[in-house]
Amino acid sequence: MTNLAAIGHAMIVSDLMKKPIITVKSTDDLAKATQIMTDKKISELPVTNSTDSSNLAGIITKTKLLKH
């Protein structure tokens, strides 16, 4: 494995981050999240704060949905 710090550039998380396009609010119904994940064929979905959509509250996954 190459030591990136030794070559002058250490990558940080923000180098790889993208702003999520699809999110649900923490107050949305689970059925809405399930439908979005099914339609978009995704296995996790960012959950934003109900009062501030730029504030990440967590991530919901298919595994969590199936458990409940």
PDB file of N, H, CA, C and O in Angstrom:
ATOM      1  N   MET A   1       0.839  -1.176   0.000  1.00  0.00           N
ATOM      2  CA  MET A   1       0.000   0.000   0.000  1.00  0.00           C
ATOM      3  C   MET A   1       0.891   1.248   0.000  1.00  0.00           C
ATOM      4  O   MET A   1       1.865   1.323   0.748  1.00  0.00           O
ATOM      5  N   THR A   2       0.555   2.202  -0.825  1.00  0.00           N
ATOM      6  H   THR A   2      -0.237   2.142  -1.433  1.00  0.00           H
ATOM      7  CA  THR A   2       1.320   3.439  -0.917  1.00  0.00           C
ATOM      8  C   THR A   2       0.975   4.371   0.235  1.00  0.00           C
ATOM      9  O   THR A   2      -0.195   4.544   0.575  1.00  0.00           O
ATOM     10  N   ASN A   3       1.982   4.957   0.823  1.00  0.00           N
ATOM     11  H   ASN A   3       2.933   4.816   0.547  1.00  0.00           H
ATOM     12  CA  ASN A   3       1.775   5.940   1.886  1.00  0.00           C
ATOM     13  C   ASN A   3       1.529   7.293   1.218  1.00  0.00           C
ATOM     14  O   ASN A   3       2.471   7.943   0.766  1.00  0.00           O
ATOM     15  N   LEU A   4       0.271   7.714   1.157  1.00  0.00           N
ATOM     16  H   LEU A   4      -0.494   7.186   1.524  1.00  0.00           H
ATOM     17  CA  LEU A   4      -0.081   8.965   0.463  1.00  0.00           C
ATOM     18  C   LEU A   4       0.522  10.190   1.123  1.00  0.00           C
ATOM     19  O   LEU A   4       0.844  11.164   0.442  1.00  0.00           O
ATOM     20  N   ALA A   5       0.680  10.158   2.429  1.00  0.00           N
ATOM     21  H   ALA A   5       0.419   9.367   2.983  1.00  0.00           H
ATOM     22  CA  ALA A   5       1.279  11.304   3.123  1.00  0.00           C
ATOM     23  C   ALA A   5       2.721  11.493   2.674  1.00  0.00           C
ATOM     24  O   ALA A   5       3.211  12.621   2.622  1.00  0.00           O
ATOM     25  N   ALA A   6       3.395  10.412   2.354  1.00  0.00           N
ATOM     26  H   ALA A   6       2.997   9.495   2.396  1.00  0.00           H
ATOM     27  CA  ALA A   6       4.793  10.492   1.933  1.00  0.00           C
ATOM     28  C   ALA A   6       4.945  11.110   0.551  1.00  0.00           C
ATOM     29  O   ALA A   6       6.010  11.644   0.240  1.00  0.00           O
ATOM     30  N   ILE A   7       3.913  11.055  -0.287  1.00  0.00           N
ATOM     31  H   ILE A   7       3.048  10.621  -0.034  1.00  0.00           H
ATOM     32  CA  ILE A   7       4.013  11.642  -1.618  1.00  0.00           C
ATOM     33  C   ILE A   7       3.426  13.052  -1.679  1.00  0.00           C
ATOM     34  O   ILE A   7       3.293  13.627  -2.759  1.00  0.00           O
ATOM     35  N   GLY A   8       3.081  13.598  -0.533  1.00  0.00           N
ATOM     36  H   GLY A   8       3.189  13.130   0.344  1.00  0.00           H
ATOM     37  CA  GLY A   8       2.674  14.993  -0.477  1.00  0.00           C
ATOM     38  C   GLY A   8       1.184  15.260  -0.440  1.00  0.00           C
ATOM     39  O   GLY A   8       0.772  16.417  -0.360  1.00  0.00           O
ATOM     40  N   HIS A   9       0.369  14.228  -0.496  1.00  0.00           N
ATOM     41  H   HIS A   9       0.704  13.288  -0.561  1.00  0.00           H
ATOM     42  CA  HIS A   9      -1.066  14.475  -0.424  1.00  0.00           C
ATOM     43  C   HIS A   9      -1.742  13.349   0.351  1.00  0.00           C
ATOM     44  O   HIS A   9      -1.798  12.208  -0.106  1.00  0.00           O
ATOM     45  N   ALA A  10      -2.239  13.682   1.501  1.00  0.00           N
ATOM     46  H   ALA A  10      -2.193  14.610   1.872  1.00  0.00           H
ATOM     47  CA  ALA A  10      -3.019  12.720   2.281  1.00  0.00           C
ATOM     48  C   ALA A  10      -4.486  12.968   1.958  1.00  0.00           C
ATOM     49  O   ALA A  10      -4.990  14.075   2.148  1.00  0.00           O
ATOM     50  N   MET A  11      -5.160  11.951   1.477  1.00  0.00           N
ATOM     51  H   MET A  11      -4.751  11.052   1.323  1.00  0.00           H
ATOM     52  CA  MET A  11      -6.580  12.096   1.164  1.00  0.00           C
ATOM     53  C   MET A  11      -7.376  12.148   2.456  1.00  0.00           C
ATOM     54  O   MET A  11      -7.048  11.482   3.438  1.00  0.00           O
ATOM     55  N   ILE A  12      -8.406  12.935   2.435  1.00  0.00           N
ATOM     56  H   ILE A  12      -8.672  13.476   1.637  1.00  0.00           H
ATOM     57  CA  ILE A  12      -9.320  13.022   3.564  1.00  0.00           C
ATOM     58  C   ILE A  12     -10.718  12.648   3.075  1.00  0.00           C
ATOM     59  O   ILE A  12     -10.970  12.592   1.871  1.00  0.00           O
ATOM     60  N   VAL A  13     -11.594  12.402   3.991  1.00  0.00           N
ATOM     61  H   VAL A  13     -11.390  12.448   4.969  1.00  0.00           H
ATOM     62  CA  VAL A  13     -12.943  11.941   3.657  1.00  0.00           C
ATOM     63  C   VAL A  13     -13.631  12.866   2.665  1.00  0.00           C
ATOM     64  O   VAL A  13     -14.287  12.385   1.741  1.00  0.00           O
ATOM     65  N   SER A  14     -13.505  14.154   2.825  1.00  0.00           N
ATOM     66  H   SER A  14     -12.973  14.545   3.576  1.00  0.00           H
ATOM     67  CA  SER A  14     -14.208  15.090   1.938  1.00  0.00           C
ATOM     68  C   SER A  14     -13.728  14.994   0.486  1.00  0.00           C
ATOM     69  O   SER A  14     -14.421  15.451  -0.423  1.00  0.00           O
ATOM     70  N   ASP A  15     -12.542  14.400   0.258  1.00  0.00           N
ATOM     71  H   ASP A  15     -11.979  14.028   0.996  1.00  0.00           H
ATOM     72  CA  ASP A  15     -12.079  14.188  -1.115  1.00  0.00           C
ATOM     73  C   ASP A  15     -12.972  13.199  -1.855  1.00  0.00           C
ATOM     74  O   ASP A  15     -13.059  13.238  -3.082  1.00  0.00           O
ATOM     75  N   LEU A  16     -13.625  12.324  -1.126  1.00  0.00           N
ATOM     76  H   LEU A  16     -13.555  12.292  -0.129  1.00  0.00           H
ATOM     77  CA  LEU A  16     -14.444  11.284  -1.742  1.00  0.00           C
ATOM     78  C   LEU A  16     -15.942  11.505  -1.588  1.00  0.00           C
ATOM     79  O   LEU A  16     -16.736  10.806  -2.217  1.00  0.00           O
ATOM     80  N   MET A  17     -16.339  12.463  -0.763  1.00  0.00           N
ATOM     81  H   MET A  17     -15.695  13.031  -0.252  1.00  0.00           H
ATOM     82  CA  MET A  17     -17.753  12.674  -0.471  1.00  0.00           C
ATOM     83  C   MET A  17     -18.489  13.329  -1.632  1.00  0.00           C
ATOM     84  O   MET A  17     -17.938  14.148  -2.367  1.00  0.00           O
ATOM     85  N   LYS A  18     -19.735  12.945  -1.771  1.00  0.00           N
ATOM     86  H   LYS A  18     -20.183  12.279  -1.174  1.00  0.00           H
ATOM     87  CA  LYS A  18     -20.669  13.616  -2.663  1.00  0.00           C
ATOM     88  C   LYS A  18     -21.877  13.994  -1.837  1.00  0.00           C
ATOM     89  O   LYS A  18     -22.243  13.283  -0.901  1.00  0.00           O
ATOM     90  N   LYS A  19     -22.492  15.099  -2.174  1.00  0.00           N
ATOM     91  H   LYS A  19     -22.195  15.676  -2.934  1.00  0.00           H
ATOM     92  CA  LYS A  19     -23.730  15.469  -1.496  1.00  0.00           C
ATOM     93  C   LYS A  19     -24.830  14.516  -1.946  1.00  0.00           C
ATOM     94  O   LYS A  19     -25.051  14.352  -3.146  1.00  0.00           O
ATOM     95  N   PRO A  20     -25.524  13.884  -0.998  1.00  0.00           N
ATOM     96  CA  PRO A  20     -26.571  12.942  -1.407  1.00  0.00           C
ATOM     97  C   PRO A  20     -27.692  13.644  -2.160  1.00  0.00           C
ATOM     98  O   PRO A  20     -28.123  14.735  -1.786  1.00  0.00           O
ATOM     99  N   ILE A  21     -28.148  13.013  -3.205  1.00  0.00           N
ATOM    100  H   ILE A  21     -27.798  12.127  -3.508  1.00  0.00           H
ATOM    101  CA  ILE A  21     -29.249  13.556  -4.007  1.00  0.00           C
ATOM    102  C   ILE A  21     -30.581  13.093  -3.445  1.00  0.00           C
ATOM    103  O   ILE A  21     -31.552  13.850  -3.431  1.00  0.00           O
ATOM    104  N   ILE A  22     -30.626  11.850  -2.983  1.00  0.00           N
ATOM    105  H   ILE A  22     -29.837  11.236  -2.995  1.00  0.00           H
ATOM    106  CA  ILE A  22     -31.859  11.271  -2.469  1.00  0.00           C
ATOM    107  C   ILE A  22     -31.738  11.123  -0.958  1.00  0.00           C
ATOM    108  O   ILE A  22     -30.818  10.473  -0.463  1.00  0.00           O
ATOM    109  N   THR A  23     -32.665  11.724  -0.232  1.00  0.00           N
ATOM    110  H   THR A  23     -33.413  12.252  -0.635  1.00  0.00           H
ATOM    111  CA  THR A  23     -32.688  11.611   1.223  1.00  0.00           C
ATOM    112  C   THR A  23     -34.135  11.496   1.689  1.00  0.00           C
ATOM    113  O   THR A  23     -35.065  11.747   0.923  1.00  0.00           O
ATOM    114  N   VAL A  24     -34.313  11.120   2.935  1.00  0.00           N
ATOM    115  H   VAL A  24     -33.558  10.916   3.557  1.00  0.00           H
ATOM    116  CA  VAL A  24     -35.614  11.194   3.588  1.00  0.00           C
ATOM    117  C   VAL A  24     -35.428  11.967   4.878  1.00  0.00           C
ATOM    118  O   VAL A  24     -34.326  12.036   5.422  1.00  0.00           O
ATOM    119  N   LYS A  25     -36.513  12.547   5.363  1.00  0.00           N
ATOM    120  H   LYS A  25     -37.409  12.491   4.921  1.00  0.00           H
ATOM    121  CA  LYS A  25     -36.468  13.263   6.641  1.00  0.00           C
ATOM    122  C   LYS A  25     -36.716  12.278   7.777  1.00  0.00           C
ATOM    123  O   LYS A  25     -37.348  11.240   7.579  1.00  0.00           O
ATOM    124  N   SER A  26     -36.229  12.598   8.939  1.00  0.00           N
ATOM    125  H   SER A  26     -35.716  13.442   9.099  1.00  0.00           H
ATOM    126  CA  SER A  26     -36.379  11.712  10.098  1.00  0.00           C
ATOM    127  C   SER A  26     -37.841  11.514  10.490  1.00  0.00           C
ATOM    128  O   SER A  26     -38.167  10.551  11.184  1.00  0.00           O
ATOM    129  N   THR A  27     -38.716  12.403  10.061  1.00  0.00           N
ATOM    130  H   THR A  27     -38.451  13.186   9.497  1.00  0.00           H
ATOM    131  CA  THR A  27     -40.138  12.293  10.385  1.00  0.00           C
ATOM    132  C   THR A  27     -40.953  11.609   9.283  1.00  0.00           C
ATOM    133  O   THR A  27     -42.159  11.420   9.437  1.00  0.00           O
ATOM    134  N   ASP A  28     -40.298  11.235   8.166  1.00  0.00           N
ATOM    135  H   ASP A  28     -39.318  11.389   8.041  1.00  0.00           H
ATOM    136  CA  ASP A  28     -41.005  10.559   7.075  1.00  0.00           C
ATOM    137  C   ASP A  28     -41.402   9.144   7.485  1.00  0.00           C
ATOM    138  O   ASP A  28     -40.757   8.527   8.334  1.00  0.00           O
ATOM    139  N   ASP A  29     -42.455   8.647   6.880  1.00  0.00           N
ATOM    140  H   ASP A  29     -42.979   9.148   6.191  1.00  0.00           H
ATOM    141  CA  ASP A  29     -42.935   7.290   7.113  1.00  0.00           C
ATOM    142  C   ASP A  29     -41.929   6.278   6.563  1.00  0.00           C
ATOM    143  O   ASP A  29     -41.305   6.522   5.531  1.00  0.00           O
ATOM    144  N   LEU A  30     -41.771   5.147   7.247  1.00  0.00           N
ATOM    145  H   LEU A  30     -42.278   4.949   8.086  1.00  0.00           H
ATOM    146  CA  LEU A  30     -40.863   4.102   6.776  1.00  0.00           C
ATOM    147  C   LEU A  30     -41.257   3.575   5.405  1.00  0.00           C
ATOM    148  O   LEU A  30     -40.396   3.157   4.631  1.00  0.00           O
ATOM    149  N   ALA A  31     -42.548   3.591   5.100  1.00  0.00           N
ATOM    150  H   ALA A  31     -43.247   3.931   5.729  1.00  0.00           H
ATOM    151  CA  ALA A  31     -43.016   3.132   3.785  1.00  0.00           C
ATOM    152  C   ALA A  31     -42.417   3.993   2.673  1.00  0.00           C
ATOM    153  O   ALA A  31     -42.095   3.484   1.600  1.00  0.00           O
ATOM    154  N   LYS A  32     -42.269   5.287   2.926  1.00  0.00           N
ATOM    155  H   LYS A  32     -42.530   5.700   3.798  1.00  0.00           H
ATOM    156  CA  LYS A  32     -41.674   6.185   1.931  1.00  0.00           C
ATOM    157  C   LYS A  32     -40.219   5.811   1.689  1.00  0.00           C
ATOM    158  O   LYS A  32     -39.780   5.728   0.542  1.00  0.00           O
ATOM    159  N   ALA A  33     -39.474   5.585   2.760  1.00  0.00           N
ATOM    160  H   ALA A  33     -39.830   5.652   3.692  1.00  0.00           H
ATOM    161  CA  ALA A  33     -38.070   5.201   2.628  1.00  0.00           C
ATOM    162  C   ALA A  33     -37.944   3.880   1.885  1.00  0.00           C
ATOM    163  O   ALA A  33     -37.092   3.734   1.008  1.00  0.00           O
ATOM    164  N   THR A  34     -38.792   2.919   2.234  1.00  0.00           N
ATOM    165  H   THR A  34     -39.484   3.038   2.945  1.00  0.00           H
ATOM    166  CA  THR A  34     -38.771   1.608   1.579  1.00  0.00           C
ATOM    167  C   THR A  34     -39.066   1.739   0.094  1.00  0.00           C
ATOM    168  O   THR A  34     -38.402   1.111  -0.731  1.00  0.00           O
ATOM    169  N   GLN A  35     -40.048   2.544  -0.248  1.00  0.00           N
ATOM    170  H   GLN A  35     -40.587   3.054   0.421  1.00  0.00           H
ATOM    171  CA  GLN A  35     -40.417   2.723  -1.653  1.00  0.00           C
ATOM    172  C   GLN A  35     -39.270   3.363  -2.440  1.00  0.00           C
ATOM    173  O   GLN A  35     -38.969   2.931  -3.553  1.00  0.00           O
ATOM    174  N   ILE A  36     -38.637   4.378  -1.879  1.00  0.00           N
ATOM    175  H   ILE A  36     -38.881   4.729  -0.975  1.00  0.00           H
ATOM    176  CA  ILE A  36     -37.513   5.048  -2.551  1.00  0.00           C
ATOM    177  C   ILE A  36     -36.376   4.055  -2.775  1.00  0.00           C
ATOM    178  O   ILE A  36     -35.809   3.994  -3.866  1.00  0.00           O
ATOM    179  N   MET A  37     -36.041   3.277  -1.744  1.00  0.00           N
ATOM    180  H   MET A  37     -36.502   3.327  -0.857  1.00  0.00           H
ATOM    181  CA  MET A  37     -34.940   2.326  -1.850  1.00  0.00           C
ATOM    182  C   MET A  37     -35.245   1.243  -2.889  1.00  0.00           C
ATOM    183  O   MET A  37     -34.350   0.809  -3.614  1.00  0.00           O
ATOM    184  N   THR A  38     -36.490   0.814  -2.960  1.00  0.00           N
ATOM    185  H   THR A  38     -37.217   1.167  -2.371  1.00  0.00           H
ATOM    186  CA  THR A  38     -36.898  -0.189  -3.943  1.00  0.00           C
ATOM    187  C   THR A  38     -36.854   0.387  -5.352  1.00  0.00           C
ATOM    188  O   THR A  38     -36.299  -0.227  -6.264  1.00  0.00           O
ATOM    189  N   ASP A  39     -37.440   1.563  -5.526  1.00  0.00           N
ATOM    190  H   ASP A  39     -37.891   2.061  -4.786  1.00  0.00           H
ATOM    191  CA  ASP A  39     -37.500   2.199  -6.854  1.00  0.00           C
ATOM    192  C   ASP A  39     -36.110   2.516  -7.397  1.00  0.00           C
ATOM    193  O   ASP A  39     -35.841   2.311  -8.581  1.00  0.00           O
ATOM    194  N   LYS A  40     -35.236   3.011  -6.538  1.00  0.00           N
ATOM    195  H   LYS A  40     -35.454   3.177  -5.577  1.00  0.00           H
ATOM    196  CA  LYS A  40     -33.897   3.447  -6.959  1.00  0.00           C
ATOM    197  C   LYS A  40     -32.860   2.325  -6.888  1.00  0.00           C
ATOM    198  O   LYS A  40     -31.710   2.506  -7.288  1.00  0.00           O
ATOM    199  N   LYS A  41     -33.281   1.157  -6.372  1.00  0.00           N
ATOM    200  H   LYS A  41     -34.215   1.010  -6.047  1.00  0.00           H
ATOM    201  CA  LYS A  41     -32.392   0.000  -6.231  1.00  0.00           C
ATOM    202  C   LYS A  41     -31.135   0.356  -5.428  1.00  0.00           C
ATOM    203  O   LYS A  41     -30.008   0.087  -5.842  1.00  0.00           O
ATOM    204  N   ILE A  42     -31.372   0.970  -4.268  1.00  0.00           N
ATOM    205  H   ILE A  42     -32.288   1.189  -3.931  1.00  0.00           H
ATOM    206  CA  ILE A  42     -30.279   1.324  -3.364  1.00  0.00           C
ATOM    207  C   ILE A  42     -30.486   0.605  -2.035  1.00  0.00           C
ATOM    208  O   ILE A  42     -31.614   0.268  -1.676  1.00  0.00           O
ATOM    209  N   SER A  43     -29.407   0.374  -1.314  1.00  0.00           N
ATOM    210  H   SER A  43     -28.491   0.648  -1.606  1.00  0.00           H
ATOM    211  CA  SER A  43     -29.518  -0.393  -0.071  1.00  0.00           C
ATOM    212  C   SER A  43     -29.338   0.457   1.178  1.00  0.00           C
ATOM    213  O   SER A  43     -29.487  -0.047   2.292  1.00  0.00           O
ATOM    214  N   GLU A  44     -29.021   1.728   1.013  1.00  0.00           N
ATOM    215  H   GLU A  44     -28.900   2.137   0.109  1.00  0.00           H
ATOM    216  CA  GLU A  44     -29.004   2.624   2.158  1.00  0.00           C
ATOM    217  C   GLU A  44     -29.447   4.012   1.722  1.00  0.00           C
ATOM    218  O   GLU A  44     -29.335   4.387   0.554  1.00  0.00           O
ATOM    219  N   LEU A  45     -29.950   4.758   2.688  1.00  0.00           N
ATOM    220  H   LEU A  45     -30.040   4.453   3.636  1.00  0.00           H
ATOM    221  CA  LEU A  45     -30.541   6.054   2.382  1.00  0.00           C
ATOM    222  C   LEU A  45     -30.224   7.030   3.509  1.00  0.00           C
ATOM    223  O   LEU A  45     -30.524   6.751   4.670  1.00  0.00           O
ATOM    224  N   PRO A  46     -29.616   8.181   3.176  1.00  0.00           N
ATOM    225  CA  PRO A  46     -29.348   9.176   4.209  1.00  0.00           C
ATOM    226  C   PRO A  46     -30.649   9.747   4.780  1.00  0.00           C
ATOM    227  O   PRO A  46     -31.612   9.989   4.053  1.00  0.00           O
ATOM    228  N   VAL A  47     -30.650   9.954   6.087  1.00  0.00           N
ATOM    229  H   VAL A  47     -29.867   9.758   6.678  1.00  0.00           H
ATOM    230  CA  VAL A  47     -31.801  10.528   6.780  1.00  0.00           C
ATOM    231  C   VAL A  47     -31.373  11.893   7.312  1.00  0.00           C
ATOM    232  O   VAL A  47     -30.375  12.012   8.022  1.00  0.00           O
ATOM    233  N   THR A  48     -32.143  12.917   6.957  1.00  0.00           N
ATOM    234  H   THR A  48     -32.954  12.820   6.380  1.00  0.00           H
ATOM    235  CA  THR A  48     -31.816  14.272   7.403  1.00  0.00           C
ATOM    236  C   THR A  48     -32.723  14.693   8.550  1.00  0.00           C
ATOM    237  O   THR A  48     -33.795  14.124   8.759  1.00  0.00           O
ATOM    238  N   ASN A  49     -32.277  15.687   9.278  1.00  0.00           N
ATOM    239  H   ASN A  49     -31.407  16.149   9.108  1.00  0.00           H
ATOM    240  CA  ASN A  49     -33.050  16.259  10.364  1.00  0.00           C
ATOM    241  C   ASN A  49     -34.326  16.850   9.781  1.00  0.00           C
ATOM    242  O   ASN A  49     -34.288  17.465   8.715  1.00  0.00           O
ATOM    243  N   SER A  50     -35.432  16.679  10.448  1.00  0.00           N
ATOM    244  H   SER A  50     -35.463  16.180  11.314  1.00  0.00           H
ATOM    245  CA  SER A  50     -36.715  17.155   9.910  1.00  0.00           C
ATOM    246  C   SER A  50     -36.791  18.674   9.787  1.00  0.00           C
ATOM    247  O   SER A  50     -37.559  19.190   8.976  1.00  0.00           O
ATOM    248  N   THR A  51     -36.007  19.388  10.578  1.00  0.00           N
ATOM    249  H   THR A  51     -35.383  18.968  11.237  1.00  0.00           H
ATOM    250  CA  THR A  51     -36.049  20.854  10.518  1.00  0.00           C
ATOM    251  C   THR A  51     -34.932  21.453   9.677  1.00  0.00           C
ATOM    252  O   THR A  51     -35.010  22.618   9.287  1.00  0.00           O
ATOM    253  N   ASP A  52     -33.888  20.667   9.391  1.00  0.00           N
ATOM    254  H   ASP A  52     -33.825  19.721   9.708  1.00  0.00           H
ATOM    255  CA  ASP A  52     -32.750  21.175   8.614  1.00  0.00           C
ATOM    256  C   ASP A  52     -32.264  20.073   7.679  1.00  0.00           C
ATOM    257  O   ASP A  52     -31.532  19.177   8.098  1.00  0.00           O
ATOM    258  N   SER A  53     -32.670  20.140   6.415  1.00  0.00           N
ATOM    259  H   SER A  53     -33.265  20.868   6.074  1.00  0.00           H
ATOM    260  CA  SER A  53     -32.366  19.061   5.472  1.00  0.00           C
ATOM    261  C   SER A  53     -30.882  18.949   5.137  1.00  0.00           C
ATOM    262  O   SER A  53     -30.478  17.987   4.485  1.00  0.00           O
ATOM    263  N   SER A  54     -30.064  19.900   5.562  1.00  0.00           N
ATOM    264  H   SER A  54     -30.392  20.683   6.092  1.00  0.00           H
ATOM    265  CA  SER A  54     -28.626  19.795   5.320  1.00  0.00           C
ATOM    266  C   SER A  54     -27.914  19.112   6.487  1.00  0.00           C
ATOM    267  O   SER A  54     -26.706  18.884   6.431  1.00  0.00           O
ATOM    268  N   ASN A  55     -28.660  18.785   7.542  1.00  0.00           N
ATOM    269  H   ASN A  55     -29.642  18.969   7.587  1.00  0.00           H
ATOM    270  CA  ASN A  55     -28.085  18.171   8.733  1.00  0.00           C
ATOM    271  C   ASN A  55     -28.384  16.672   8.734  1.00  0.00           C
ATOM    272  O   ASN A  55     -29.538  16.269   8.876  1.00  0.00           O
ATOM    273  N   LEU A  56     -27.347  15.848   8.578  1.00  0.00           N
ATOM    274  H   LEU A  56     -26.409  16.175   8.463  1.00  0.00           H
ATOM    275  CA  LEU A  56     -27.514  14.403   8.538  1.00  0.00           C
ATOM    276  C   LEU A  56     -27.846  13.869   9.924  1.00  0.00           C
ATOM    277  O   LEU A  56     -27.118  14.106  10.888  1.00  0.00           O
ATOM    278  N   ALA A  57     -28.964  13.138  10.007  1.00  0.00           N
ATOM    279  H   ALA A  57     -29.555  12.946   9.224  1.00  0.00           H
ATOM    280  CA  ALA A  57     -29.376  12.538  11.283  1.00  0.00           C
ATOM    281  C   ALA A  57     -28.920  11.091  11.375  1.00  0.00           C
ATOM    282  O   ALA A  57     -28.732  10.570  12.474  1.00  0.00           O
ATOM    283  N   GLY A  58     -28.738  10.428  10.224  1.00  0.00           N
ATOM    284  H   GLY A  58     -28.890  10.851   9.331  1.00  0.00           H
ATOM    285  CA  GLY A  58     -28.314   9.034  10.218  1.00  0.00           C
ATOM    286  C   GLY A  58     -28.494   8.424   8.848  1.00  0.00           C
ATOM    287  O   GLY A  58     -28.723   9.124   7.861  1.00  0.00           O
ATOM    288  N   ILE A  59     -28.388   7.096   8.800  1.00  0.00           N
ATOM    289  H   ILE A  59     -28.203   6.527   9.602  1.00  0.00           H
ATOM    290  CA  ILE A  59     -28.553   6.355   7.552  1.00  0.00           C
ATOM    291  C   ILE A  59     -29.442   5.155   7.839  1.00  0.00           C
ATOM    292  O   ILE A  59     -29.238   4.438   8.819  1.00  0.00           O
ATOM    293  N   ILE A  60     -30.428   4.944   6.978  1.00  0.00           N
ATOM    294  H   ILE A  60     -30.594   5.526   6.182  1.00  0.00           H
ATOM    295  CA  ILE A  60     -31.289   3.775   7.110  1.00  0.00           C
ATOM    296  C   ILE A  60     -30.867   2.768   6.039  1.00  0.00           C
ATOM    297  O   ILE A  60     -30.562   3.144   4.907  1.00  0.00           O
ATOM    298  N   THR A  61     -30.853   1.490   6.410  1.00  0.00           N
ATOM    299  H   THR A  61     -31.100   1.186   7.329  1.00  0.00           H
ATOM    300  CA  THR A  61     -30.421   0.445   5.483  1.00  0.00           C
ATOM    301  C   THR A  61     -31.539  -0.576   5.270  1.00  0.00           C
ATOM    302  O   THR A  61     -32.473  -0.668   6.067  1.00  0.00           O
ATOM    303  N   LYS A  62     -31.426  -1.339   4.183  1.00  0.00           N
ATOM    304  H   LYS A  62     -30.667  -1.264   3.536  1.00  0.00           H
ATOM    305  CA  LYS A  62     -32.398  -2.401   3.923  1.00  0.00           C
ATOM    306  C   LYS A  62     -32.391  -3.411   5.063  1.00  0.00           C
ATOM    307  O   LYS A  62     -33.441  -3.918   5.457  1.00  0.00           O
ATOM    308  N   THR A  63     -31.214  -3.698   5.588  1.00  0.00           N
ATOM    309  H   THR A  63     -30.361  -3.286   5.268  1.00  0.00           H
ATOM    310  CA  THR A  63     -31.096  -4.658   6.685  1.00  0.00           C
ATOM    311  C   THR A  63     -31.919  -4.197   7.885  1.00  0.00           C
ATOM    312  O   THR A  63     -32.652  -4.992   8.473  1.00  0.00           O
ATOM    313  N   LYS A  64     -31.806  -2.916   8.256  1.00  0.00           N
ATOM    314  H   LYS A  64     -31.211  -2.270   7.778  1.00  0.00           H
ATOM    315  CA  LYS A  64     -32.589  -2.378   9.375  1.00  0.00           C
ATOM    316  C   LYS A  64     -34.081  -2.461   9.094  1.00  0.00           C
ATOM    317  O   LYS A  64     -34.864  -2.799   9.981  1.00  0.00           O
ATOM    318  N   LEU A  65     -34.475  -2.154   7.869  1.00  0.00           N
ATOM    319  H   LEU A  65     -33.839  -1.879   7.148  1.00  0.00           H
ATOM    320  CA  LEU A  65     -35.892  -2.217   7.504  1.00  0.00           C
ATOM    321  C   LEU A  65     -36.419  -3.642   7.624  1.00  0.00           C
ATOM    322  O   LEU A  65     -37.521  -3.858   8.128  1.00  0.00           O
ATOM    323  N   LEU A  66     -35.638  -4.607   7.165  1.00  0.00           N
ATOM    324  H   LEU A  66     -34.743  -4.431   6.756  1.00  0.00           H
ATOM    325  CA  LEU A  66     -36.086  -5.998   7.222  1.00  0.00           C
ATOM    326  C   LEU A  66     -36.176  -6.519   8.644  1.00  0.00           C
ATOM    327  O   LEU A  66     -37.019  -7.367   8.937  1.00  0.00           O
ATOM    328  N   LYS A  67     -35.327  -6.030   9.529  1.00  0.00           N
ATOM    329  H   LYS A  67     -34.642  -5.341   9.291  1.00  0.00           H
ATOM    330  CA  LYS A  67     -35.370  -6.455  10.929  1.00  0.00           C
ATOM    331  C   LYS A  67     -36.626  -5.963  11.642  1.00  0.00           C
ATOM    332  O   LYS A  67     -37.096  -6.585  12.595  1.00  0.00           O
ATOM    333  N   HIS A  68     -37.169  -4.829  11.166  1.00  0.00           N
ATOM    334  H   HIS A  68     -36.787  -4.323  10.393  1.00  0.00           H
ATOM    335  CA  HIS A  68     -38.331  -4.259  11.828  1.00  0.00           C
ATOM    336  C   HIS A  68     -39.568  -4.480  11.002  1.00  0.00           C
ATOM    337  O   HIS A  68     -40.658  -4.067  11.398  1.00  0.00           O
TER     338      HIS A  68
END
